[in-house]
Amino acid sequence: MTPAQCRAARALLDLTQPALADAAQLGLSTIVDFERSRRAVSAEAAGAIFVAENGEGPGLRLRKLAPLASR
């Protein structure tokens, strides 16, 4: 998710930044910093792959990890 997508989703759901922070159990500064591109998206850094709409809806999957011997 990009900062712009986060702002758009909040707007569609009529959520304020404090309401999103509360619902996500995050600090308000985390939401503010993310929406201002001050924080990296940790989901992608952790190996998450966001899957686009493919007829069955969008989704998320995890990238396969390399075998330990080759890391």
Buried (B, 14 or more C-beta within 10 A) or exposed (E): EEBEEBBEEBEEEEBEBEBBBEEEEEEBEBBBEBBEEEBEBEEEEEEBEEEEEEEEEEEEEEEEEEEEEEE
